[in-house]
Amino acid sequence: MRNMIIMACAGLALSACAADSGRVERIATANCNAVGITEKDPQYAACRKAYGQQYIEDRLTHDYHDARSAFRDPKLAHTDVY
């Protein structure tokens, strides 16, 4: 039973890493537009890439902390410093 739970969590973690590229593009475009950079601006491609990368990194950090808290053993208490 324990191995099945571990495999299920690993499968969920791997599927979470595969972000929907359309969603990432929409969020990045919306963030660029929010700061005043439109598709006509020369820095639009860099802005879209930066916001897309930031979204993916934030999701990975969030998922990592969720996974760590799910399997935390009270006997081995550890506090993250970041």
Backbone torsions as a table, in degrees:
resi	resn	phi	psi	omega
1	MET	NA	-42.1	-179.2
2	ARG	-62.5	-43.1	179.6
3	ASN	-63.3	-35.5	179.3
4	MET	-65.8	-40.2	178.8
5	ILE	-66.2	-42.1	179.5
6	ILE	-63.2	-43.2	179.1
7	MET	-65.5	-38.4	178.3
8	ALA	-64.6	-42.9	178.8
9	CYS	-66.0	-38.5	178.0
10	ALA	-65.0	-40.6	177.3
11	GLY	-63.8	-41.3	177.7
12	LEU	-65.6	-39.6	179.5
13	ALA	-64.3	-42.3	179.7
14	LEU	-67.4	-36.9	178.5
15	SER	-72.1	-27.5	177.6
16	ALA	-70.8	-28.0	179.3
17	CYS	-70.3	-26.3	-179.7
18	ALA	-86.1	84.1	-177.5
19	ALA	-72.1	146.4	176.9
20	ASP	-69.1	114.5	-174.7
21	SER	-64.4	-33.0	178.0
22	GLY	-64.0	-40.6	178.9
23	ARG	-66.1	-42.7	179.6
24	VAL	-62.0	-42.8	179.5
25	GLU	-63.5	-42.1	179.5
26	ARG	-63.8	-42.9	-180.0
27	ILE	-66.2	-43.6	179.7
28	ALA	-63.4	-42.9	179.0
29	THR	-63.3	-43.0	179.3
30	ALA	-63.1	-40.5	178.9
31	ASN	-66.5	-40.3	178.1
32	CYS	-64.5	-42.8	178.3
33	ASN	-64.9	-33.7	180.0
34	ALA	-65.5	-30.7	179.1
35	VAL	-94.2	4.2	174.2
36	GLY	94.6	13.6	178.2
37	ILE	-102.5	115.5	-178.7
38	THR	-101.6	177.4	-178.5
39	GLU	-66.1	-18.0	-179.7
40	LYS	-82.9	-16.5	-178.8
41	ASP	-75.6	145.0	-179.3
42	PRO	-67.8	-25.0	-179.1
43	GLN	-91.3	9.9	-177.7
44	TYR	-63.2	-43.3	-178.6
45	ALA	-62.6	-42.5	179.0
46	ALA	-66.8	-39.3	178.7
47	CYS	-63.7	-46.9	-178.7
48	ARG	-63.0	-40.4	179.0
49	LYS	-66.9	-41.9	-179.1
50	ALA	-65.0	-45.5	179.5
51	TYR	-68.6	-34.9	176.7
52	GLY	-64.5	-44.7	178.5
53	GLN	-63.9	-41.0	178.9
54	GLN	-61.9	-42.0	178.8
55	TYR	-61.9	-45.2	-179.1
56	ILE	-64.2	-42.9	179.6
57	GLU	-66.0	-39.3	177.5
58	ASP	-63.5	-40.4	178.7
59	ARG	-65.6	-41.5	178.9
60	LEU	-63.9	-42.1	178.3
61	THR	-63.3	-44.9	179.5
62	HIS	-61.5	-46.5	-179.8
63	ASP	-65.1	-36.7	177.9
64	TYR	-61.9	-47.3	-179.3
65	HIS	-67.0	-35.4	175.9
66	ASP	-64.1	-42.1	-179.7
67	ALA	-66.9	-39.1	179.8
68	ARG	-66.6	-39.4	-177.9
69	SER	-73.3	-24.3	-179.5
70	ALA	-70.8	-30.1	-176.8
71	PHE	-112.9	23.0	-177.9
72	ARG	-74.2	128.9	178.0
73	ASP	-95.7	121.6	-178.3
74	PRO	-58.9	-26.6	179.1
75	LYS	-70.4	-24.9	-178.7
76	LEU	-111.5	49.1	-175.2
77	ALA	-58.5	131.7	179.7
78	HIS	-142.5	135.0	-179.5
79	THR	-109.3	125.0	175.9
80	ASP	-71.5	138.8	-177.8
81	VAL	-94.2	-0.8	178.8
82	TYR	-120.8	NA	NA
